[in-house]
Amino acid sequence: MSNVPDGGAPLRLSDLQHRDDRGLVCRKCGGRHFYTLYTRPKPGCIVRLKECRHCGARMVTRERAG
């Protein structure tokens, strides 16, 4: 079995990692790596302030607990 799709260039590990559409993506630069600046529990959810490691853009996420 070969990792060359239909006569094209060989697949790289980075090609496989970016095929997953799940997860948080920075709206400014498209990065997928974030720092969590703070986490606060609210009734029924958890609020987190995250900052992109690449461009510094900040966003708030709300996650349902449970």
mmCIF file of the N, C-alpha and C atoms, coordinates in Angstrom:
data_MODEL
# 
_entry.id   MODEL 
# 
loop_
_atom_site.group_PDB 
_atom_site.id 
_atom_site.type_symbol 
_atom_site.label_atom_id 
_atom_site.label_alt_id 
_atom_site.label_comp_id 
_atom_site.label_asym_id 
_atom_site.label_entity_id 
_atom_site.label_seq_id 
_atom_site.pdbx_PDB_ins_code 
_atom_site.Cartn_x 
_atom_site.Cartn_y 
_atom_site.Cartn_z 
_atom_site.occupancy 
_atom_site.B_iso_or_equiv 
_atom_site.pdbx_formal_charge 
_atom_site.auth_seq_id 
_atom_site.auth_comp_id 
_atom_site.auth_asym_id 
_atom_site.auth_atom_id 
_atom_site.pdbx_PDB_model_num 
ATOM 1   N N  . MET A 1 1  ? 0.846   -1.182 0.000  1.00 0.00 ? 1  MET A N  1 
ATOM 2   C CA . MET A 1 1  ? 0.000   0.000  0.000  1.00 0.00 ? 1  MET A CA 1 
ATOM 3   C C  . MET A 1 1  ? 0.891   1.246  0.000  1.00 0.00 ? 1  MET A C  1 
ATOM 4   N N  . SER A 1 2  ? 0.572   2.194  -0.826 1.00 0.00 ? 2  SER A N  1 
ATOM 5   C CA . SER A 1 2  ? 1.384   3.392  -0.977 1.00 0.00 ? 2  SER A CA 1 
ATOM 6   C C  . SER A 1 2  ? 0.646   4.597  -0.405 1.00 0.00 ? 2  SER A C  1 
ATOM 7   N N  . ASN A 1 3  ? 1.400   5.599  0.023  1.00 0.00 ? 3  ASN A N  1 
ATOM 8   C CA . ASN A 1 3  ? 0.764   6.821  0.506  1.00 0.00 ? 3  ASN A CA 1 
ATOM 9   C C  . ASN A 1 3  ? 0.739   7.895  -0.581 1.00 0.00 ? 3  ASN A C  1 
ATOM 10  N N  . VAL A 1 4  ? 0.811   7.474  -1.850 1.00 0.00 ? 4  VAL A N  1 
ATOM 11  C CA . VAL A 1 4  ? 0.737   8.402  -2.976 1.00 0.00 ? 4  VAL A CA 1 
ATOM 12  C C  . VAL A 1 4  ? -0.656  8.276  -3.592 1.00 0.00 ? 4  VAL A C  1 
ATOM 13  N N  . PRO A 1 5  ? -1.512  9.317  -3.467 1.00 0.00 ? 5  PRO A N  1 
ATOM 14  C CA . PRO A 1 5  ? -2.875  9.225  -3.980 1.00 0.00 ? 5  PRO A CA 1 
ATOM 15  C C  . PRO A 1 5  ? -2.926  9.456  -5.493 1.00 0.00 ? 5  PRO A C  1 
ATOM 16  N N  . ASP A 1 6  ? -3.325  8.435  -6.263 1.00 0.00 ? 6  ASP A N  1 
ATOM 17  C CA . ASP A 1 6  ? -3.581  8.535  -7.705 1.00 0.00 ? 6  ASP A CA 1 
ATOM 18  C C  . ASP A 1 6  ? -2.467  9.241  -8.472 1.00 0.00 ? 6  ASP A C  1 
ATOM 19  N N  . GLY A 1 7  ? -1.229  8.898  -8.239 1.00 0.00 ? 7  GLY A N  1 
ATOM 20  C CA . GLY A 1 7  ? -0.129  9.457  -8.995 1.00 0.00 ? 7  GLY A CA 1 
ATOM 21  C C  . GLY A 1 7  ? 0.291   10.858 -8.570 1.00 0.00 ? 7  GLY A C  1 
ATOM 22  N N  . GLY A 1 8  ? -0.289  11.388 -7.508 1.00 0.00 ? 8  GLY A N  1 
ATOM 23  C CA . GLY A 1 8  ? 0.068   12.725 -7.036 1.00 0.00 ? 8  GLY A CA 1 
ATOM 24  C C  . GLY A 1 8  ? 1.269   12.682 -6.117 1.00 0.00 ? 8  GLY A C  1 
ATOM 25  N N  . ALA A 1 9  ? 1.481   13.755 -5.410 1.00 0.00 ? 9  ALA A N  1 
ATOM 26  C CA . ALA A 1 9  ? 2.596   13.842 -4.469 1.00 0.00 ? 9  ALA A CA 1 
ATOM 27  C C  . ALA A 1 9  ? 2.293   12.997 -3.228 1.00 0.00 ? 9  ALA A C  1 
ATOM 28  N N  . PRO A 1 10 ? 3.315   12.496 -2.550 1.00 0.00 ? 10 PRO A N  1 
ATOM 29  C CA . PRO A 1 10 ? 3.085   11.721 -1.314 1.00 0.00 ? 10 PRO A CA 1 
ATOM 30  C C  . PRO A 1 10 ? 2.382   12.564 -0.259 1.00 0.00 ? 10 PRO A C  1 
ATOM 31  N N  . LEU A 1 11 ? 1.533   11.902 0.538  1.00 0.00 ? 11 LEU A N  1 
ATOM 32  C CA . LEU A 1 11 ? 0.845   12.591 1.622  1.00 0.00 ? 11 LEU A CA 1 
ATOM 33  C C  . LEU A 1 11 ? 1.819   12.914 2.736  1.00 0.00 ? 11 LEU A C  1 
ATOM 34  N N  . ARG A 1 12 ? 1.665   14.091 3.321  1.00 0.00 ? 12 ARG A N  1 
ATOM 35  C CA . ARG A 1 12 ? 2.461   14.485 4.475  1.00 0.00 ? 12 ARG A CA 1 
ATOM 36  C C  . ARG A 1 12 ? 1.585   14.385 5.714  1.00 0.00 ? 12 ARG A C  1 
ATOM 37  N N  . LEU A 1 13 ? 2.201   14.304 6.868  1.00 0.00 ? 13 LEU A N  1 
ATOM 38  C CA . LEU A 1 13 ? 1.454   14.244 8.115  1.00 0.00 ? 13 LEU A CA 1 
ATOM 39  C C  . LEU A 1 13 ? 0.590   15.482 8.282  1.00 0.00 ? 13 LEU A C  1 
ATOM 40  N N  . SER A 1 14 ? 1.072   16.650 7.859  1.00 0.00 ? 14 SER A N  1 
ATOM 41  C CA . SER A 1 14 ? 0.294   17.878 7.983  1.00 0.00 ? 14 SER A CA 1 
ATOM 42  C C  . SER A 1 14 ? -0.969  17.835 7.120  1.00 0.00 ? 14 SER A C  1 
ATOM 43  N N  . ASP A 1 15 ? -0.937  17.127 5.983  1.00 0.00 ? 15 ASP A N  1 
ATOM 44  C CA . ASP A 1 15 ? -2.131  16.978 5.145  1.00 0.00 ? 15 ASP A CA 1 
ATOM 45  C C  . ASP A 1 15 ? -3.210  16.204 5.883  1.00 0.00 ? 15 ASP A C  1 
ATOM 46  N N  . LEU A 1 16 ? -2.812  15.189 6.606  1.00 0.00 ? 16 LEU A N  1 
ATOM 47  C CA . LEU A 1 16 ? -3.777  14.373 7.336  1.00 0.00 ? 16 LEU A CA 1 
ATOM 48  C C  . LEU A 1 16 ? -4.339  15.107 8.542  1.00 0.00 ? 16 LEU A C  1 
ATOM 49  N N  . GLN A 1 17 ? -3.544  15.925 9.192  1.00 0.00 ? 17 GLN A N  1 
ATOM 50  C CA . GLN A 1 17 ? -3.993  16.620 10.386 1.00 0.00 ? 17 GLN A CA 1 
ATOM 51  C C  . GLN A 1 17 ? -5.032  17.687 10.070 1.00 0.00 ? 17 GLN A C  1 
ATOM 52  N N  . HIS A 1 18 ? -4.969  18.319 8.892  1.00 0.00 ? 18 HIS A N  1 
ATOM 53  C CA . HIS A 1 18 ? -5.877  19.413 8.575  1.00 0.00 ? 18 HIS A CA 1 
ATOM 54  C C  . HIS A 1 18 ? -7.153  18.957 7.886  1.00 0.00 ? 18 HIS A C  1 
ATOM 55  N N  . ARG A 1 19 ? -7.353  17.672 7.719  1.00 0.00 ? 19 ARG A N  1 
ATOM 56  C CA . ARG A 1 19 ? -8.583  17.171 7.106  1.00 0.00 ? 19 ARG A CA 1 
ATOM 57  C C  . ARG A 1 19 ? -9.742  17.167 8.084  1.00 0.00 ? 19 ARG A C  1 
ATOM 58  N N  . ASP A 1 20 ? -9.470  17.242 9.364  1.00 0.00 ? 20 ASP A N  1 
ATOM 59  C CA . ASP A 1 20 ? -10.510 17.216 10.390 1.00 0.00 ? 20 ASP A CA 1 
ATOM 60  C C  . ASP A 1 20 ? -11.122 18.606 10.517 1.00 0.00 ? 20 ASP A C  1 
ATOM 61  N N  . ASP A 1 21 ? -12.430 18.711 10.281 1.00 0.00 ? 21 ASP A N  1 
ATOM 62  C CA . ASP A 1 21 ? -13.107 20.008 10.315 1.00 0.00 ? 21 ASP A CA 1 
ATOM 63  C C  . ASP A 1 21 ? -13.605 20.383 11.707 1.00 0.00 ? 21 ASP A C  1 
ATOM 64  N N  . ARG A 1 22 ? -13.406 19.516 12.679 1.00 0.00 ? 22 ARG A N  1 
ATOM 65  C CA . ARG A 1 22 ? -13.869 19.821 14.030 1.00 0.00 ? 22 ARG A CA 1 
ATOM 66  C C  . ARG A 1 22 ? -12.863 20.687 14.756 1.00 0.00 ? 22 ARG A C  1 
ATOM 67  N N  . GLY A 1 23 ? -13.342 21.370 15.793 1.00 0.00 ? 23 GLY A N  1 
ATOM 68  C CA . GLY A 1 23 ? -12.444 22.152 16.623 1.00 0.00 ? 23 GLY A CA 1 
ATOM 69  C C  . GLY A 1 23 ? -12.514 23.633 16.331 1.00 0.00 ? 23 GLY A C  1 
ATOM 70  N N  . LEU A 1 24 ? -11.885 24.387 17.173 1.00 0.00 ? 24 LEU A N  1 
ATOM 71  C CA . LEU A 1 24 ? -11.896 25.841 17.094 1.00 0.00 ? 24 LEU A CA 1 
ATOM 72  C C  . LEU A 1 24 ? -10.875 26.323 16.072 1.00 0.00 ? 24 LEU A C  1 
ATOM 73  N N  . VAL A 1 25 ? -11.288 27.269 15.222 1.00 0.00 ? 25 VAL A N  1 
ATOM 74  C CA . VAL A 1 25 ? -10.420 27.838 14.195 1.00 0.00 ? 25 VAL A CA 1 
ATOM 75  C C  . VAL A 1 25 ? -10.456 29.351 14.341 1.00 0.00 ? 25 VAL A C  1 
ATOM 76  N N  . CYS A 1 26 ? -9.291  29.984 14.317 1.00 0.00 ? 26 CYS A N  1 
ATOM 77  C CA . CYS A 1 26 ? -9.205  31.439 14.419 1.00 0.00 ? 26 CYS A CA 1 
ATOM 78  C C  . CYS A 1 26 ? -9.836  32.081 13.185 1.00 0.00 ? 26 CYS A C  1 
ATOM 79  N N  . ARG A 1 27 ? -10.716 33.044 13.402 1.00 0.00 ? 27 ARG A N  1 
ATOM 80  C CA . ARG A 1 27 ? -11.381 33.724 12.290 1.00 0.00 ? 27 ARG A CA 1 
ATOM 81  C C  . ARG A 1 27 ? -10.444 34.665 11.551 1.00 0.00 ? 27 ARG A C  1 
ATOM 82  N N  . LYS A 1 28 ? -9.394  35.086 12.219 1.00 0.00 ? 28 LYS A N  1 
ATOM 83  C CA . LYS A 1 28 ? -8.471  36.048 11.611 1.00 0.00 ? 28 LYS A CA 1 
ATOM 84  C C  . LYS A 1 28 ? -7.402  35.381 10.744 1.00 0.00 ? 28 LYS A C  1 
ATOM 85  N N  . CYS A 1 29 ? -6.743  34.330 11.285 1.00 0.00 ? 29 CYS A N  1 
ATOM 86  C CA . CYS A 1 29 ? -5.620  33.737 10.549 1.00 0.00 ? 29 CYS A CA 1 
ATOM 87  C C  . CYS A 1 29 ? -5.824  32.269 10.188 1.00 0.00 ? 29 CYS A C  1 
ATOM 88  N N  . GLY A 1 30 ? -6.867  31.618 10.726 1.00 0.00 ? 30 GLY A N  1 
ATOM 89  C CA . GLY A 1 30 ? -7.106  30.214 10.425 1.00 0.00 ? 30 GLY A CA 1 
ATOM 90  C C  . GLY A 1 30 ? -6.328  29.248 11.299 1.00 0.00 ? 30 GLY A C  1 
ATOM 91  N N  . GLY A 1 31 ? -5.617  29.771 12.301 1.00 0.00 ? 31 GLY A N  1 
ATOM 92  C CA . GLY A 1 31 ? -4.841  28.922 13.199 1.00 0.00 ? 31 GLY A CA 1 
ATOM 93  C C  . GLY A 1 31 ? -5.740  28.061 14.078 1.00 0.00 ? 31 GLY A C  1 
ATOM 94  N N  . ARG A 1 32 ? -5.195  26.969 14.567 1.00 0.00 ? 32 ARG A N  1 
ATOM 95  C CA . ARG A 1 32 ? -5.966  26.046 15.408 1.00 0.00 ? 32 ARG A CA 1 
ATOM 96  C C  . ARG A 1 32 ? -5.362  25.866 16.798 1.00 0.00 ? 32 ARG A C  1 
ATOM 97  N N  . HIS A 1 33 ? -4.426  26.727 17.184 1.00 0.00 ? 33 HIS A N  1 
ATOM 98  C CA . HIS A 1 33 ? -3.774  26.597 18.480 1.00 0.00 ? 33 HIS A CA 1 
ATOM 99  C C  . HIS A 1 33 ? -4.068  27.842 19.307 1.00 0.00 ? 33 HIS A C  1 
ATOM 100 N N  . PHE A 1 34 ? -4.530  27.625 20.546 1.00 0.00 ? 34 PHE A N  1 
ATOM 101 C CA . PHE A 1 34 ? -4.978  28.727 21.389 1.00 0.00 ? 34 PHE A CA 1 
ATOM 102 C C  . PHE A 1 34 ? -4.429  28.590 22.798 1.00 0.00 ? 34 PHE A C  1 
ATOM 103 N N  . TYR A 1 35 ? -4.250  29.734 23.446 1.00 0.00 ? 35 TYR A N  1 
ATOM 104 C CA . TYR A 1 35 ? -4.015  29.806 24.878 1.00 0.00 ? 35 TYR A CA 1 
ATOM 105 C C  . TYR A 1 35 ? -5.356  30.084 25.532 1.00 0.00 ? 35 TYR A C  1 
ATOM 106 N N  . THR A 1 36 ? -5.612  29.490 26.692 1.00 0.00 ? 36 THR A N  1 
ATOM 107 C CA . THR A 1 36 ? -6.801  29.815 27.469 1.00 0.00 ? 36 THR A CA 1 
ATOM 108 C C  . THR A 1 36 ? -6.391  30.843 28.513 1.00 0.00 ? 36 THR A C  1 
ATOM 109 N N  . LEU A 1 37 ? -6.963  32.050 28.418 1.00 0.00 ? 37 LEU A N  1 
ATOM 110 C CA . LEU A 1 37 ? -6.599  33.134 29.323 1.00 0.00 ? 37 LEU A CA 1 
ATOM 111 C C  . LEU A 1 37 ? -7.363  33.061 30.633 1.00 0.00 ? 37 LEU A C  1 
ATOM 112 N N  . TYR A 1 38 ? -8.656  32.732 30.577 1.00 0.00 ? 38 TYR A N  1 
ATOM 113 C CA . TYR A 1 38 ? -9.400  32.490 31.811 1.00 0.00 ? 38 TYR A CA 1 
ATOM 114 C C  . TYR A 1 38 ? -10.602 31.608 31.541 1.00 0.00 ? 38 TYR A C  1 
ATOM 115 N N  . THR A 1 39 ? -11.060 30.955 32.615 1.00 0.00 ? 39 THR A N  1 
ATOM 116 C CA . THR A 1 39 ? -12.219 30.071 32.583 1.00 0.00 ? 39 THR A CA 1 
ATOM 117 C C  . THR A 1 39 ? -13.146 30.479 33.714 1.00 0.00 ? 39 THR A C  1 
ATOM 118 N N  . ARG A 1 40 ? -14.421 30.666 33.378 1.00 0.00 ? 40 ARG A N  1 
ATOM 119 C CA . ARG A 1 40 ? -15.404 31.044 34.397 1.00 0.00 ? 40 ARG A CA 1 
ATOM 120 C C  . ARG A 1 40 ? -16.622 30.143 34.292 1.00 0.00 ? 40 ARG A C  1 
ATOM 121 N N  . PRO A 1 41 ? -17.037 29.559 35.394 1.00 0.00 ? 41 PRO A N  1 
ATOM 122 C CA . PRO A 1 41 ? -18.284 28.786 35.359 1.00 0.00 ? 41 PRO A CA 1 
ATOM 123 C C  . PRO A 1 41 ? -19.488 29.726 35.403 1.00 0.00 ? 41 PRO A C  1 
ATOM 124 N N  . LYS A 1 42 ? -20.467 29.452 34.604 1.00 0.00 ? 42 LYS A N  1 
ATOM 125 C CA . LYS A 1 42 ? -21.743 30.164 34.600 1.00 0.00 ? 42 LYS A CA 1 
ATOM 126 C C  . LYS A 1 42 ? -22.831 29.106 34.745 1.00 0.00 ? 42 LYS A C  1 
ATOM 127 N N  . PRO A 1 43 ? -24.029 29.501 35.117 1.00 0.00 ? 43 PRO A N  1 
ATOM 128 C CA . PRO A 1 43 ? -25.099 28.495 35.224 1.00 0.00 ? 43 PRO A CA 1 
ATOM 129 C C  . PRO A 1 43 ? -25.340 27.786 33.888 1.00 0.00 ? 43 PRO A C  1 
ATOM 130 N N  . GLY A 1 44 ? -25.091 26.490 33.861 1.00 0.00 ? 44 GLY A N  1 
ATOM 131 C CA . GLY A 1 44 ? -25.343 25.687 32.676 1.00 0.00 ? 44 GLY A CA 1 
ATOM 132 C C  . GLY A 1 44 ? -24.230 25.659 31.648 1.00 0.00 ? 44 GLY A C  1 
ATOM 133 N N  . CYS A 1 45 ? -23.149 26.424 31.849 1.00 0.00 ? 45 CYS A N  1 
ATOM 134 C CA . CYS A 1 45 ? -22.067 26.399 30.865 1.00 0.00 ? 45 CYS A CA 1 
ATOM 135 C C  . CYS A 1 45 ? -20.762 26.878 31.492 1.00 0.00 ? 45 CYS A C  1 
ATOM 136 N N  . ILE A 1 46 ? -19.690 26.745 30.734 1.00 0.00 ? 46 ILE A N  1 
ATOM 137 C CA . ILE A 1 46 ? -18.370 27.227 31.130 1.00 0.00 ? 46 ILE A CA 1 
ATOM 138 C C  . ILE A 1 46 ? -17.938 28.228 30.063 1.00 0.00 ? 46 ILE A C  1 
ATOM 139 N N  . VAL A 1 47 ? -17.517 29.401 30.477 1.00 0.00 ? 47 VAL A N  1 
ATOM 140 C CA . VAL A 1 47 ? -17.089 30.449 29.548 1.00 0.00 ? 47 VAL A CA 1 
ATOM 141 C C  . VAL A 1 47 ? -15.566 30.540 29.602 1.00 0.00 ? 47 VAL A C  1 
ATOM 142 N N  . ARG A 1 48 ? -14.942 30.511 28.428 1.00 0.00 ? 48 ARG A N  1 
ATOM 143 C CA . ARG A 1 48 ? -13.486 30.600 28.353 1.00 0.00 ? 48 ARG A CA 1 
ATOM 144 C C  . ARG A 1 48 ? -13.092 31.716 27.389 1.00 0.00 ? 48 ARG A C  1 
ATOM 145 N N  . LEU A 1 49 ? -12.069 32.485 27.768 1.00 0.00 ? 49 LEU A N  1 
ATOM 146 C CA . LEU A 1 49 ? -11.477 33.468 26.871 1.00 0.00 ? 49 LEU A CA 1 
ATOM 147 C C  . LEU A 1 49 ? -10.220 32.832 26.308 1.00 0.00 ? 49 LEU A C  1 
ATOM 148 N N  . LYS A 1 50 ? -10.146 32.737 24.973 1.00 0.00 ? 50 LYS A N  1 
ATOM 149 C CA . LYS A 1 50 ? -9.001  32.099 24.322 1.00 0.00 ? 50 LYS A CA 1 
ATOM 150 C C  . LYS A 1 50 ? -8.316  33.093 23.407 1.00 0.00 ? 50 LYS A C  1 
ATOM 151 N N  . GLU A 1 51 ? -6.992  32.923 23.274 1.00 0.00 ? 51 GLU A N  1 
ATOM 152 C CA . GLU A 1 51 ? -6.183  33.794 22.425 1.00 0.00 ? 51 GLU A CA 1 
ATOM 153 C C  . GLU A 1 51 ? -5.406  32.933 21.446 1.00 0.00 ? 51 GLU A C  1 
ATOM 154 N N  . CYS A 1 52 ? -5.449  33.304 20.160 1.00 0.00 ? 52 CYS A N  1 
ATOM 155 C CA . CYS A 1 52 ? -4.731  32.575 19.115 1.00 0.00 ? 52 CYS A CA 1 
ATOM 156 C C  . CYS A 1 52 ? -3.225  32.699 19.352 1.00 0.00 ? 52 CYS A C  1 
ATOM 157 N N  . ARG A 1 53 ? -2.514  31.582 19.274 1.00 0.00 ? 53 ARG A N  1 
ATOM 158 C CA . ARG A 1 53 ? -1.069  31.596 19.481 1.00 0.00 ? 53 ARG A CA 1 
ATOM 159 C C  . ARG A 1 53 ? -0.331  32.228 18.313 1.00 0.00 ? 53 ARG A C  1 
ATOM 160 N N  . HIS A 1 54 ? -0.967  32.322 17.153 1.00 0.00 ? 54 HIS A N  1 
ATOM 161 C CA . HIS A 1 54 ? -0.296  32.851 15.969 1.00 0.00 ? 54 HIS A CA 1 
ATOM 162 C C  . HIS A 1 54 ? -0.473  34.356 15.826 1.00 0.00 ? 54 HIS A C  1 
ATOM 163 N N  . CYS A 1 55 ? -1.728  34.832 15.896 1.00 0.00 ? 55 CYS A N  1 
ATOM 164 C CA . CYS A 1 55 ? -1.978  36.249 15.605 1.00 0.00 ? 55 CYS A CA 1 
ATOM 165 C C  . CYS A 1 55 ? -2.434  37.054 16.817 1.00 0.00 ? 55 CYS A C  1 
ATOM 166 N N  . GLY A 1 56 ? -2.776  36.403 17.931 1.00 0.00 ? 56 GLY A N  1 
ATOM 167 C CA . GLY A 1 56 ? -3.178  37.120 19.133 1.00 0.00 ? 56 GLY A CA 1 
ATOM 168 C C  . GLY A 1 56 ? -4.644  37.502 19.190 1.00 0.00 ? 56 GLY A C  1 
ATOM 169 N N  . ALA A 1 57 ? -5.437  37.106 18.184 1.00 0.00 ? 57 ALA A N  1 
ATOM 170 C CA . ALA A 1 57 ? -6.877  37.401 18.209 1.00 0.00 ? 57 ALA A CA 1 
ATOM 171 C C  . ALA A 1 57 ? -7.521  36.671 19.382 1.00 0.00 ? 57 ALA A C  1 
ATOM 172 N N  . ARG A 1 58 ? -8.500  37.312 20.010 1.00 0.00 ? 58 ARG A N  1 
ATOM 173 C CA . ARG A 1 58 ? -9.180  36.713 21.164 1.00 0.00 ? 58 ARG A CA 1 
ATOM 174 C C  . ARG A 1 58 ? -10.614 36.369 20.820 1.00 0.00 ? 58 ARG A C  1 
ATOM 175 N N  . MET A 1 59 ? -11.099 35.291 21.441 1.00 0.00 ? 59 MET A N  1 
ATOM 176 C CA . MET A 1 59 ? -12.494 34.902 21.266 1.00 0.00 ? 59 MET A CA 1 
ATOM 177 C C  . MET A 1 59 ? -13.003 34.253 22.533 1.00 0.00 ? 59 MET A C  1 
ATOM 178 N N  . VAL A 1 60 ? -14.301 34.334 22.715 1.00 0.00 ? 60 VAL A N  1 
ATOM 179 C CA . VAL A 1 60 ? -14.961 33.749 23.876 1.00 0.00 ? 60 VAL A CA 1 
ATOM 180 C C  . VAL A 1 60 ? -15.688 32.490 23.423 1.00 0.00 ? 60 VAL A C  1 
ATOM 181 N N  . THR A 1 61 ? -15.498 31.394 24.161 1.00 0.00 ? 61 THR A N  1 
ATOM 182 C CA . THR A 1 61 ? -16.234 30.174 23.876 1.00 0.00 ? 61 THR A CA 1 
ATOM 183 C C  . THR A 1 61 ? -17.133 29.867 25.050 1.00 0.00 ? 61 THR A C  1 
ATOM 184 N N  . ARG A 1 62 ? -18.275 29.291 24.754 1.00 0.00 ? 62 ARG A N  1 
ATOM 185 C CA . ARG A 1 62 ? -19.215 28.837 25.781 1.00 0.00 ? 62 ARG A CA 1 
ATOM 186 C C  . ARG A 1 62 ? -19.416 27.339 25.585 1.00 0.00 ? 62 ARG A C  1 
ATOM 187 N N  . GLU A 1 63 ? -19.096 26.578 26.622 1.00 0.00 ? 63 GLU A N  1 
ATOM 188 C CA . GLU A 1 63 ? -19.165 25.126 26.545 1.00 0.00 ? 63 GLU A CA 1 
ATOM 189 C C  . GLU A 1 63 ? -20.198 24.632 27.546 1.00 0.00 ? 63 GLU A C  1 
ATOM 190 N N  . ARG A 1 64 ? -21.062 23.771 27.080 1.00 0.00 ? 64 ARG A N  1 
ATOM 191 C CA . ARG A 1 64 ? -22.053 23.192 27.990 1.00 0.00 ? 64 ARG A CA 1 
ATOM 192 C C  . ARG A 1 64 ? -21.412 22.106 28.825 1.00 0.00 ? 64 ARG A C  1 
ATOM 193 N N  . ALA A 1 65 ? -21.648 22.171 30.105 1.00 0.00 ? 65 ALA A N  1 
ATOM 194 C CA . ALA A 1 65 ? -21.106 21.160 31.020 1.00 0.00 ? 65 ALA A CA 1 
ATOM 195 C C  . ALA A 1 65 ? -22.016 19.952 30.997 1.00 0.00 ? 65 ALA A C  1 
ATOM 196 N N  . GLY A 1 66 ? -21.413 18.793 30.880 1.00 0.00 ? 66 GLY A N  1 
ATOM 197 C CA . GLY A 1 66 ? -22.174 17.573 31.001 1.00 0.00 ? 66 GLY A CA 1 
ATOM 198 C C  . GLY A 1 66 ? -22.479 16.947 29.741 1.00 0.00 ? 66 GLY A C  1 
# 
